[in-house]
Amino acid sequence: MNIETFGLNDQFTMQEAFELLNSHVVKKEDEDNKDLPIEKIGFIAGVITLNDEIEVMIKFPNQLTQLTKTAFADKMTLLEMP
């Protein structure tokens, strides 16, 4: 008997989420913009647990977004800061 389990490997662990704190991100649609305005750069400002799922809180100058690991991978790119 083969049982498939969904949703177990596509969630942040608490360790992964906390390691991302204060990291800078940009939306995937803006990642190729060479002259990226500061308003397009966000940072991971918090970690929240809802319904046994860990999400990260991303703060942009005019927006606050919370994303699961799957949504984060689909919508955001981590910026490498020197």
N, C-alpha and C positions, 0 to 999 in steps of 0.2 A: 504494500500500500504506500503510495506516494502522496504526501500532504504538502501543499504549497502554503507558505506563510507570507502574507502581504503586510507591508508597513513596518517591519522590524528594523530593516537596515537603512531606511530613508528618513530617520529622525536624528536630530542632534542628540548627542549625549551631553550631560551637564558639563563635562570636561571640554568638549569641542566648543560649546556655546560660550563658556567663560574665556576660552583662549581667544575668541574673536572680539571680545570687548575692546572698545576704542580703536578697532581697525577701521580704515576708511574704505568706502565702497562707492561704486557708480553703477547706475542702471545699465544693463547690457546695450540698450539702444544708444547710449552716449559714450560707450567705451572707446570708440575709434576717433572721437573728437579731439584733435590736437590742442585746441584752445578752449579747454573745458572751463566754463565759469564756476566759481566757487559755489553757486547755488545748486549745481548738479552733483556735488560731492556730499555724501552722507557719512555718518560714522555709527558704529554699532554701540548703542548707548545702554542696552539692558538685555536681560534674559527673563523670560516669563514662561510659566508652565500652565497650560490650559488643557483640560481633558486628558491629562497624562501625556501631553506632547509638549516638548520644549521648543520655544520659538525665540528668535532674536528680535530686538526692537532696534530699528534703524531710524536715526534722526537726520533729516535733511533740514535746511533752513526754514522751509515752509511746510513741512510734512513729517509725520511720524508714522512709520510702517512696521508691522510685525509680520515675520515670515517664518514658515517652517523650513526645514533643511532643503526639501525638494523645491519649494518656491524660491528660496534664496539662490540655489544653484541655477534655476531657470531665469531669474530676473536680475541678479546682481553679479558684479565682478569686484573682487578685492583689489584694491590699489596697493602697489608696493611703494611704501614711503621710505625714503633714504634715511 
